[in-house]
Amino acid sequence: KDSILQSMMEGLDQARQKILEANAVDMQNADRAGLSTTLQDRLFLSDARIDGMIQEIEDVITLPDPVGETLSAQRLDNGLELKKVCVPIGVIAMIYEARPNVTSDASVLCIKAGNAVILRGGKESINSNRAIAEVLASAGEAKGLPHGAIQLIQSTDRAIVKQLAQCSEYVDLIIPRGGEGLINAVTEMARVPVIKHYKGLCHIFVDCNVDIRSALEICENAKCQRPGVCNAMETLLVHSDIAEEFLPLLCERLATAGVEIRGDRKVLEAYSSAKLANEQDWHTEYLDLILSIKVVDGVFEAIRHINQYGSHHSDAILSEDKESQELFVQQVDSAAVYINASTRFTDGAQFGLGSEIGISTDKLHARGPMGLQELTTYKWIGLGSGQIRS
């Protein structure tokens, strides 16, 4: 497997001009279609981003192969030896939008975990996806990858998605990655098991016992470092005891970075340039330089708000109070919960997984960044010596 991945890595490097030319066509089409700046950023490839794809393959190569790993073992009273062993899931269909790097990430992770992959990217990235998939499949097959182990659906017809989602005889798992509309549509029509990567409506709660300087830096990073990604902060909750001091400092800092502030009336009292937030704002993943802010009376109100409006993705508390930290970690129902850190760390590479195929907001069978281990299942193997059940 690692030899196959090495060949893929070299293939990407050698074909970068072909990939960049294909991406340039997609970018031109996106501009004509009026795609948002955020979507165009997701779509865009550069030498640096291809370098990132290559680096992620190299990282995956260094990881241990999970297939065949013994997860547990026991010997029964009758002498039967039982082992729980990690095995591939089988055929995984990946349905995604905009990001052509997903073509590489999904292929590499699936192959390392022993799976075949069917890729169905969005129409906005079809040329980039074709170029990347062709390179990966050709380079992999040169080192023994079975023909068809990486397949890209060439048609951008939406009817294809429904057909794929109902191929329960041939497909073992579907992972949709994209907007909430895409994920809902796939889930509703699927006959194949689905692991969902719902929207990243991420929160940060700034407690009253907090290092103000650190909180300002963390909040700016979480909102501004890359606003169009699923682990960026979308809603900020601020303890009422420090709102008057903290909000003007933060809002002025964010406004300088181009962030539009939408807040409740208490926010407007502290920062008059904010726009009044409405109920829909608390439900919205902006994926843009827009932030909704609410003043809350403490950690319990913050937890209630997050569990009501959040997407179970990534949420953080900024606090020096141990009790508040523990309550937040225990009671916030999200895949990743942080103490005094940015939500931007919810990422397969950052977690040491090499890469990720998505970030699951489900609870079964995977949660959070999905790396190699999450792309496997297990089987029971019983080694007997003639045992029969009485």
C-alpha positions as a Markdown table, in Angstrom:
| # | Residue | x | y | z |
|---|---|---|---|---|
| 1 | Lys | 0.0 | 0.0 | 0.0 |
| 2 | Asp | 2.7 | 2.4 | 0.9 |
| 3 | Ser | 4.5 | 1.8 | -2.4 |
| 4 | Ile | 1.2 | 2.6 | -4.2 |
| 5 | Leu | 0.9 | 5.8 | -2.2 |
| 6 | Gln | 4.5 | 6.8 | -2.9 |
| 7 | Ser | 3.7 | 6.4 | -6.6 |
| 8 | Met | 0.6 | 8.6 | -6.2 |
| 9 | Met | 2.6 | 11.2 | -4.4 |
| 10 | Glu | 5.2 | 11.3 | -7.2 |
| 11 | Gly | 2.5 | 11.4 | -9.8 |
| 12 | Leu | 0.9 | 14.5 | -8.3 |
| 13 | Asp | 4.2 | 16.2 | -8.2 |
| 14 | Gln | 4.9 | 15.4 | -11.9 |
| 15 | Ala | 1.4 | 16.3 | -13.1 |
| 16 | Arg | 1.1 | 19.6 | -11.1 |
| 17 | Gln | 1.0 | 21.7 | -14.3 |
| 18 | Lys | -1.8 | 19.6 | -15.8 |
| 19 | Ile | -3.7 | 19.9 | -12.5 |
| 20 | Leu | -3.2 | 23.7 | -12.3 |
| 21 | Glu | -4.4 | 24.1 | -15.9 |
| 22 | Ala | -7.5 | 22.1 | -15.2 |
| 23 | Asn | -8.2 | 24.1 | -12.0 |
| 24 | Ala | -7.8 | 27.4 | -13.9 |
| 25 | Val | -10.7 | 26.3 | -16.1 |
| 26 | Asp | -12.8 | 25.6 | -13.1 |
| 27 | Met | -11.9 | 28.9 | -11.6 |
| 28 | Gln | -12.9 | 30.7 | -14.8 |
| 29 | Asn | -16.2 | 28.9 | -14.8 |
| 30 | Ala | -16.7 | 29.7 | -11.2 |
| 31 | Asp | -16.1 | 33.4 | -11.8 |
| 32 | Arg | -18.6 | 33.4 | -14.7 |
| 33 | Ala | -21.2 | 31.6 | -12.5 |
| 34 | Gly | -20.8 | 34.2 | -9.8 |
| 35 | Leu | -19.6 | 31.8 | -7.1 |
| 36 | Ser | -18.9 | 33.5 | -3.8 |
| 37 | Thr | -15.3 | 34.4 | -2.7 |
| 38 | Thr | -15.5 | 31.7 | 0.0 |
| 39 | Leu | -16.4 | 29.0 | -2.5 |
| 40 | Gln | -13.8 | 30.1 | -4.9 |
| 41 | Asp | -11.2 | 29.9 | -2.2 |
| 42 | Arg | -12.2 | 26.3 | -1.5 |
| 43 | Leu | -12.0 | 25.5 | -5.2 |
| 44 | Phe | -8.6 | 27.2 | -5.9 |
| 45 | Leu | -5.5 | 25.2 | -6.3 |
| 46 | Ser | -1.9 | 26.5 | -6.2 |
| 47 | Asp | 1.6 | 25.0 | -6.1 |
| 48 | Ala | 1.4 | 25.5 | -2.3 |
| 49 | Arg | -1.9 | 23.6 | -2.1 |
| 50 | Ile | -0.6 | 20.8 | -4.3 |
| 51 | Asp | 2.4 | 20.6 | -2.0 |
| 52 | Gly | -0.1 | 20.3 | 0.9 |
| 53 | Met | -1.8 | 17.4 | -0.9 |
| 54 | Ile | 1.6 | 15.7 | -1.4 |
| 55 | Gln | 2.6 | 16.3 | 2.2 |
| 56 | Glu | -0.6 | 14.7 | 3.4 |
| 57 | Ile | 0.1 | 11.6 | 1.3 |
| 58 | Glu | 3.6 | 11.4 | 2.9 |
| 59 | Asp | 2.0 | 11.7 | 6.3 |
| 60 | Val | -0.4 | 8.9 | 5.6 |
| 61 | Ile | 2.5 | 6.7 | 4.4 |
| 62 | Thr | 4.2 | 7.1 | 7.8 |
| 63 | Leu | 1.0 | 5.9 | 9.7 |
| 64 | Pro | 0.6 | 2.3 | 10.7 |
| 65 | Asp | -1.8 | 0.2 | 8.5 |
| 66 | Pro | -4.9 | -0.5 | 10.7 |
| 67 | Val | -6.0 | -3.5 | 8.7 |
| 68 | Gly | -5.3 | -6.7 | 10.5 |
| 69 | Glu | -4.7 | -5.0 | 13.9 |
| 70 | Thr | -6.1 | -7.1 | 16.8 |
| 71 | Leu | -8.4 | -4.8 | 18.8 |
| 72 | Ser | -9.0 | -7.4 | 21.5 |
| 73 | Ala | -8.5 | -11.0 | 22.3 |
| 74 | Gln | -9.8 | -13.5 | 24.8 |
| 75 | Arg | -9.8 | -17.3 | 25.5 |
| 76 | Leu | -13.2 | -18.7 | 26.4 |
| 77 | Asp | -13.7 | -21.3 | 29.1 |
| 78 | Asn | -14.2 | -23.9 | 26.4 |
| 79 | Gly | -10.8 | -23.1 | 24.9 |
| 80 | Leu | -12.1 | -21.2 | 21.9 |
| 81 | Glu | -9.8 | -18.3 | 21.1 |
| 82 | Leu | -11.6 | -15.1 | 20.0 |
| 83 | Lys | -10.0 | -12.1 | 18.3 |
| 84 | Lys | -11.6 | -8.9 | 17.2 |
| 85 | Val | -9.7 | -7.8 | 14.1 |
| 86 | Cys | -9.7 | -4.6 | 12.1 |
| 87 | Val | -10.9 | -5.0 | 8.5 |
| 88 | Pro | -11.7 | -2.6 | 5.6 |
| 89 | Ile | -15.3 | -1.4 | 5.2 |
| 90 | Gly | -15.3 | -2.2 | 1.5 |
| 91 | Val | -16.6 | 0.3 | -1.1 |
| 92 | Ile | -16.9 | 3.8 | 0.1 |
| 93 | Ala | -18.7 | 6.5 | -1.9 |
| 94 | Met | -17.5 | 10.1 | -1.3 |
| 95 | Ile | -19.9 | 12.8 | -2.4 |
| 96 | Tyr | -18.5 | 16.3 | -2.0 |
| 97 | Glu | -18.5 | 19.9 | -3.3 |
| 98 | Ala | -15.9 | 22.5 | -4.3 |
| 99 | Arg | -12.7 | 21.2 | -2.8 |
| 100 | Pro | -10.6 | 19.3 | -5.3 |
| 101 | Asn | -8.1 | 18.3 | -2.6 |
| 102 | Val | -10.8 | 16.0 | -1.2 |
| 103 | Thr | -10.3 | 13.8 | -4.4 |
| 104 | Ser | -6.7 | 13.1 | -3.2 |
| 105 | Asp | -7.5 | 12.9 | 0.6 |
| 106 | Ala | -10.3 | 10.5 | 0.1 |
| 107 | Ser | -8.5 | 8.3 | -2.3 |
| 108 | Val | -5.3 | 8.1 | -0.2 |
| 109 | Leu | -7.1 | 7.3 | 3.0 |
| 110 | Cys | -9.4 | 4.7 | 1.5 |
| 111 | Ile | -6.6 | 2.9 | -0.2 |
| 112 | Lys | -4.4 | 2.8 | 2.9 |
| 113 | Ala | -7.4 | 1.4 | 4.9 |
| 114 | Gly | -8.0 | -1.3 | 2.2 |
| 115 | Asn | -11.1 | 0.2 | 0.7 |
| 116 | Ala | -12.2 | 1.0 | -2.9 |
| 117 | Val | -13.5 | 4.6 | -3.4 |
| 118 | Ile | -16.1 | 6.1 | -5.7 |
| 119 | Leu | -15.7 | 9.8 | -6.0 |
| 120 | Arg | -18.5 | 12.2 | -7.0 |
| 121 | Gly | -17.4 | 15.8 | -6.8 |
| 122 | Gly | -19.3 | 18.9 | -7.6 |
| 123 | Lys | -19.7 | 20.3 | -11.1 |
| 124 | Glu | -17.7 | 23.4 | -10.1 |
| 125 | Ser | -14.5 | 21.3 | -9.6 |
| 126 | Ile | -15.1 | 18.6 | -12.3 |
| 127 | Asn | -12.0 | 19.5 | -14.3 |
| 128 | Ser | -9.7 | 19.6 | -11.3 |
| 129 | Asn | -11.2 | 16.3 | -10.0 |
| 130 | Arg | -10.7 | 14.6 | -13.3 |
| 131 | Ala | -7.1 | 15.6 | -13.5 |
| 132 | Ile | -6.3 | 14.5 | -9.9 |
| 133 | Ala | -8.2 | 11.2 | -10.0 |
| 134 | Glu | -6.6 | 10.2 | -13.3 |
| 135 | Val | -3.1 | 10.9 | -11.9 |
| 136 | Leu | -3.8 | 9.0 | -8.7 |
| 137 | Ala | -5.4 | 6.0 | -10.4 |
| 138 | Ser | -2.7 | 5.7 | -13.1 |
| 139 | Ala | 0.2 | 6.1 | -10.7 |
| 140 | Gly | -1.4 | 3.6 | -8.2 |
| 141 | Glu | -2.1 | 1.0 | -10.9 |
| 142 | Ala | 1.6 | 1.2 | -12.0 |
| 143 | Lys | 2.5 | -0.2 | -8.5 |
| 144 | Gly | -0.3 | -2.8 | -8.3 |
| 145 | Leu | -3.4 | -0.9 | -7.3 |
| 146 | Pro | -6.4 | -2.9 | -8.7 |
| 147 | His | -8.0 | -1.3 | -11.7 |
| 148 | Gly | -11.2 | 0.5 | -10.5 |
| 149 | Ala | -10.1 | 0.9 | -6.9 |
| 150 | Ile | -10.3 | 4.6 | -7.5 |
| 151 | Gln | -13.3 | 5.7 | -9.6 |
| 152 | Leu | -14.5 | 9.2 | -10.4 |
| 153 | Ile | -18.0 | 9.7 | -11.6 |
| 154 | Gln | -17.6 | 11.8 | -14.7 |
| 155 | Ser | -21.2 | 13.0 | -14.9 |
| 156 | Thr | -22.3 | 16.1 | -12.9 |
| 157 | Asp | -26.0 | 15.2 | -13.3 |
| 158 | Arg | -27.6 | 15.3 | -9.9 |
| 159 | Ala | -29.7 | 12.2 | -10.6 |
| 160 | Ile | -26.4 | 10.2 | -10.4 |
| 161 | Val | -26.2 | 11.0 | -6.7 |
| 162 | Lys | -29.6 | 9.4 | -6.0 |
| 163 | Gln | -28.6 | 6.3 | -8.0 |
| 164 | Leu | -25.4 | 6.0 | -6.1 |
| 165 | Ala | -27.0 | 6.5 | -2.7 |
| 166 | Gln | -29.3 | 3.6 | -3.4 |
| 167 | Cys | -26.7 | 1.1 | -4.6 |
| 168 | Ser | -26.9 | -0.9 | -1.4 |
| 169 | Glu | -25.8 | -4.0 | -3.2 |
| 170 | Tyr | -22.5 | -2.5 | -4.3 |
| 171 | Val | -21.7 | 0.4 | -1.9 |
| 172 | Asp | -21.0 | -0.2 | 1.8 |
| 173 | Leu | -20.8 | 3.4 | 3.0 |
| 174 | Ile | -21.5 | 7.0 | 1.8 |
| 175 | Ile | -19.8 | 10.0 | 3.2 |
| 176 | Pro | -21.3 | 13.3 | 2.0 |
| 177 | Arg | -19.1 | 16.4 | 2.5 |
| 178 | Gly | -20.4 | 19.8 | 1.6 |
| 179 | Gly | -23.3 | 22.1 | 2.3 |
| 180 | Glu | -26.2 | 21.2 | 4.6 |
| 181 | Gly | -28.5 | 20.9 | 1.6 |
| 182 | Leu | -26.3 | 18.3 | 0.0 |
| 183 | Ile | -26.0 | 16.2 | 3.2 |
| 184 | Asn | -29.7 | 16.3 | 3.9 |
| 185 | Ala | -30.6 | 15.3 | 0.4 |
| 186 | Val | -28.1 | 12.4 | 0.4 |
| 187 | Thr | -29.4 | 11.2 | 3.8 |
| 188 | Glu | -33.0 | 11.3 | 2.8 |
| 189 | Met | -32.6 | 9.4 | -0.4 |
| 190 | Ala | -29.9 | 6.9 | 0.8 |
| 191 | Arg | -30.4 | 3.1 | 1.2 |
| 192 | Val | -26.7 | 2.9 | 2.0 |
| 193 | Pro | -25.4 | 3.8 | 5.5 |
| 194 | Val | -24.4 | 7.4 | 5.7 |
| 195 | Ile | -21.9 | 9.1 | 7.9 |
| 196 | Lys | -22.8 | 12.8 | 8.0 |
| 197 | His | -20.5 | 15.8 | 8.0 |
| 198 | Tyr | -23.1 | 18.4 | 8.9 |
| 199 | Lys | -22.4 | 22.1 | 9.1 |
| 200 | Gly | -19.8 | 23.5 | 11.4 |
| 201 | Leu | -21.7 | 25.9 | 13.6 |
| 202 | Cys | -18.8 | 26.3 | 16.0 |
| 203 | His | -19.0 | 28.4 | 19.2 |
| 204 | Ile | -16.6 | 29.9 | 21.7 |
| 205 | Phe | -17.7 | 30.9 | 25.2 |
| 206 | Val | -15.6 | 33.6 | 26.9 |
| 207 | Asp | -16.0 | 33.2 | 30.6 |
| 208 | Cys | -15.6 | 36.0 | 33.2 |
| 209 | Asn | -12.4 | 34.3 | 34.6 |
| 210 | Val | -10.3 | 34.6 | 31.4 |
| 211 | Asp | -7.0 | 36.0 | 30.2 |
| 212 | Ile | -8.3 | 38.9 | 28.1 |
| 213 | Arg | -5.2 | 39.1 | 25.8 |
| 214 | Ser | -5.2 | 35.4 | 25.1 |
| 215 | Ala | -9.0 | 35.4 | 24.5 |
| 216 | Leu | -8.7 | 38.2 | 21.9 |
| 217 | Glu | -6.1 | 36.3 | 20.0 |
| 218 | Ile | -8.0 | 33.0 | 20.1 |
| 219 | Cys | -11.3 | 34.6 | 19.0 |
| 220 | Glu | -9.6 | 36.4 | 16.1 |
| 221 | Asn | -7.8 | 33.2 | 15.0 |
| 222 | Ala | -11.0 | 31.1 | 15.2 |
| 223 | Lys | -13.0 | 33.6 | 13.1 |
| 224 | Cys | -10.4 | 35.2 | 10.7 |
| 225 | Gln | -7.6 | 32.7 | 10.1 |
| 226 | Arg | -9.7 | 30.9 | 7.4 |
| 227 | Pro | -13.4 | 31.9 | 7.7 |
| 228 | Gly | -14.7 | 29.6 | 5.0 |
| 229 | Val | -14.0 | 26.3 | 6.7 |
| 230 | Cys | -16.2 | 24.1 | 8.9 |
| 231 | Asn | -14.1 | 24.6 | 12.1 |
| 232 | Ala | -14.2 | 28.4 | 12.1 |
| 233 | Met | -16.1 | 30.1 | 14.9 |
| 234 | Glu | -19.6 | 31.3 | 13.8 |
| 235 | Thr | -21.1 | 32.4 | 17.2 |
| 236 | Leu | -19.4 | 33.9 | 20.2 |
| 237 | Leu | -20.9 | 33.8 | 23.7 |
| 238 | Val | -19.5 | 36.3 | 26.2 |
| 239 | His | -20.1 | 36.3 | 30.0 |
| 240 | Ser | -22.1 | 39.3 | 31.1 |
| 241 | Asp | -19.6 | 40.2 | 33.8 |
| 242 | Ile | -16.9 | 41.0 | 31.2 |
| 243 | Ala | -19.0 | 42.1 | 28.2 |
| 244 | Glu | -18.5 | 45.8 | 28.8 |
| 245 | Glu | -14.7 | 45.4 | 28.9 |
| 246 | Phe | -14.2 | 42.6 | 26.4 |
| 247 | Leu | -16.6 | 43.3 | 23.6 |
| 248 | Pro | -15.3 | 46.8 | 22.5 |
| 249 | Leu | -11.8 | 45.4 | 22.4 |
| 250 | Leu | -12.7 | 42.3 | 20.4 |
| 251 | Cys | -15.2 | 43.9 | 18.0 |
| 252 | Glu | -12.9 | 46.7 | 17.1 |
| 253 | Arg | -10.2 | 44.2 | 16.4 |
| 254 | Leu | -12.4 | 42.0 | 14.3 |
| 255 | Ala | -13.9 | 45.0 | 12.4 |
| 256 | Thr | -10.3 | 45.9 | 11.4 |
| 257 | Ala | -10.1 | 42.5 | 9.9 |
| 258 | Gly | -13.3 | 43.0 | 7.9 |
| 259 | Val | -15.7 | 41.1 | 10.2 |
| 260 | Glu | -19.3 | 42.1 | 10.3 |
| 261 | Ile | -20.6 | 41.9 | 13.8 |
| 262 | Arg | -24.2 | 40.8 | 14.6 |
| 263 | Gly | -25.2 | 40.8 | 18.2 |
| 264 | Asp | -28.1 | 40.9 | 20.7 |
| 265 | Arg | -29.1 | 44.1 | 22.4 |
| 266 | Lys | -26.5 | 43.8 | 25.1 |
| 267 | Val | -23.8 | 43.5 | 22.5 |
| 268 | Leu | -25.1 | 46.7 | 20.8 |
| 269 | Glu | -24.9 | 48.5 | 24.1 |
| 270 | Ala | -21.2 | 47.6 | 24.4 |
| 271 | Tyr | -20.4 | 48.1 | 20.6 |
| 272 | Ser | -22.8 | 50.4 | 18.8 |
| 273 | Ser | -21.5 | 49.5 | 15.3 |
| 274 | Ala | -22.9 | 46.0 | 15.6 |
| 275 | Lys | -26.0 | 45.0 | 13.7 |
| 276 | Leu | -28.9 | 43.5 | 15.7 |
| 277 | Ala | -28.9 | 39.7 | 15.4 |
| 278 | Asn | -32.1 | 37.8 | 14.8 |
| 279 | Glu | -33.1 | 34.2 | 15.6 |
| 280 | Gln | -31.8 | 32.9 | 12.2 |
| 281 | Asp | -28.3 | 34.2 | 13.0 |
| 282 | Trp | -28.0 | 31.7 | 15.9 |
| 283 | His | -28.7 | 28.9 | 13.4 |
| 284 | Thr | -26.4 | 30.1 | 10.6 |
| 285 | Glu | -23.0 | 28.8 | 9.5 |
| 286 | Tyr | -21.8 | 31.9 | 7.7 |
| 287 | Leu | -18.5 | 30.5 | 6.2 |
| 288 | Asp | -17.6 | 34.2 | 5.8 |
| 289 | Leu | -16.4 | 37.2 | 7.8 |
| 290 | Ile | -19.6 | 37.5 | 9.8 |
| 291 | Leu | -19.9 | 36.7 | 13.5 |
| 292 | Ser | -22.9 | 36.5 | 15.7 |
| 293 | Ile | -22.4 | 37.4 | 19.4 |
| 294 | Lys | -24.6 | 36.9 | 22.4 |
| 295 | Val | -24.1 | 37.9 | 26.0 |
| 296 | Val | -24.9 | 35.1 | 28.5 |
| 297 | Asp | -25.1 | 35.0 | 32.3 |
| 298 | Gly | -22.7 | 32.1 | 32.7 |
| 299 | Val | -21.5 | 28.7 | 31.7 |
| 300 | Phe | -24.9 | 27.0 | 32.1 |
| 301 | Glu | -26.6 | 29.4 | 29.7 |
| 302 | Ala | -23.6 | 29.0 | 27.3 |
| 303 | Ile | -24.0 | 25.2 | 27.3 |
| 304 | Arg | -27.8 | 25.4 | 26.7 |
| 305 | His | -27.3 | 27.8 | 23.8 |
| 306 | Ile | -24.6 | 25.6 | 22.2 |
| 307 | Asn | -26.6 | 22.4 | 22.6 |
| 308 | Gln | -29.7 | 24.1 | 21.2 |
| 309 | Tyr | -28.2 | 25.8 | 18.2 |
| 310 | Gly | -24.9 | 24.1 | 17.6 |
| 311 | Ser | -24.1 | 21.4 | 15.0 |
| 312 | His | -22.1 | 19.1 | 17.4 |
| 313 | His | -18.9 | 19.9 | 15.6 |
| 314 | Ser | -16.4 | 22.0 | 17.6 |
| 315 | Asp | -16.9 | 24.3 | 20.6 |
| 316 | Ala | -14.5 | 26.0 | 23.0 |
| 317 | Ile | -14.5 | 27.6 | 26.4 |
| 318 | Leu | -12.0 | 30.3 | 27.3 |
| 319 | Ser | -11.7 | 30.3 | 31.1 |
| 320 | Glu | -9.3 | 29.9 | 34.0 |
| 321 | Asp | -12.0 | 28.4 | 36.2 |
| 322 | Lys | -11.6 | 24.6 | 36.5 |
| 323 | Glu | -15.2 | 24.0 | 37.5 |
| 324 | Ser | -16.5 | 25.9 | 34.5 |
| 325 | Gln | -14.0 | 24.0 | 32.2 |
| 326 | Glu | -15.2 | 20.6 | 33.5 |
| 327 | Leu | -18.9 | 21.5 | 33.2 |
| 328 | Phe | -18.4 | 22.7 | 29.6 |
| 329 | Val | -16.4 | 19.6 | 28.6 |
| 330 | Gln | -18.9 | 17.2 | 30.2 |
| 331 | Gln | -22.1 | 18.8 | 29.0 |
| 332 | Val | -21.4 | 20.3 | 25.5 |
| 333 | Asp | -22.5 | 17.5 | 23.1 |
| 334 | Ser | -20.0 | 18.0 | 20.3 |
| 335 | Ala | -17.4 | 15.9 | 18.5 |
| 336 | Ala | -14.5 | 18.2 | 19.7 |
| 337 | Val | -14.5 | 20.4 | 22.8 |
| 338 | Tyr | -11.6 | 22.7 | 23.6 |
| 339 | Ile | -10.4 | 24.6 | 26.7 |
| 340 | Asn | -8.5 | 27.8 | 26.0 |
| 341 | Ala | -7.8 | 27.0 | 22.4 |
| 342 | Ser | -9.1 | 27.8 | 18.9 |
| 343 | Thr | -11.7 | 25.6 | 17.3 |
| 344 | Arg | -9.6 | 25.6 | 14.2 |
| 345 | Phe | -7.7 | 22.6 | 15.4 |
| 346 | Thr | -10.4 | 20.1 | 14.5 |
| 347 | Asp | -8.6 | 18.7 | 11.5 |
| 348 | Gly | -7.2 | 15.3 | 10.7 |
| 349 | Ala | -3.7 | 16.5 | 10.0 |
| 350 | Gln | -3.7 | 18.6 | 13.2 |
| 351 | Phe | -4.9 | 15.6 | 15.2 |
| 352 | Gly | -2.0 | 13.4 | 13.9 |
| 353 | Leu | -4.3 | 11.4 | 11.6 |
| 354 | Gly | -2.2 | 12.3 | 8.5 |
| 355 | Ser | -5.4 | 13.5 | 6.8 |
| 356 | Glu | -9.1 | 13.1 | 7.0 |
| 357 | Ile | -12.0 | 12.1 | 4.8 |
| 358 | Gly | -14.4 | 14.4 | 6.7 |
| 359 | Ile | -15.4 | 15.4 | 10.2 |
| 360 | Ser | -18.3 | 13.3 | 11.4 |
| 361 | Thr | -21.0 | 15.1 | 13.5 |
| 362 | Asp | -22.7 | 11.7 | 14.0 |
| 363 | Lys | -22.2 | 9.5 | 17.0 |
| 364 | Leu | -22.0 | 6.1 | 15.2 |
| 365 | His | -19.6 | 4.7 | 14.0 |
| 366 | Ala | -17.2 | 7.6 | 13.8 |
| 367 | Arg | -17.1 | 11.1 | 15.5 |
| 368 | Gly | -14.8 | 14.0 | 14.7 |
| 369 | Pro | -12.0 | 13.8 | 12.1 |
| 370 | Met | -12.2 | 10.6 | 10.2 |
| 371 | Gly | -8.8 | 9.1 | 9.5 |
| 372 | Leu | -7.6 | 5.5 | 8.8 |
| 373 | Gln | -9.1 | 3.9 | 11.9 |
| 374 | Glu | -12.6 | 5.4 | 11.1 |
| 375 | Leu | -12.4 | 3.9 | 7.6 |
| 376 | Thr | -12.3 | 0.4 | 9.0 |
| 377 | Thr | -14.7 | -1.9 | 10.8 |
| 378 | Tyr | -14.0 | -5.2 | 12.5 |
| 379 | Lys | -14.8 | -8.9 | 12.4 |
| 380 | Trp | -14.6 | -11.6 | 15.0 |
| 381 | Ile | -12.3 | -14.5 | 14.4 |
| 382 | Gly | -12.7 | -17.7 | 16.4 |
| 383 | Leu | -9.9 | -20.2 | 16.5 |
| 384 | Gly | -11.2 | -23.6 | 17.7 |
| 385 | Ser | -10.1 | -27.1 | 18.3 |
| 386 | Gly | -13.3 | -29.0 | 17.7 |
| 387 | Gln | -15.6 | -27.0 | 20.1 |
| 388 | Ile | -19.4 | -27.5 | 19.8 |
| 389 | Arg | -22.1 | -25.6 | 21.7 |
| 390 | Ser | -24.1 | -27.7 | 24.2 |
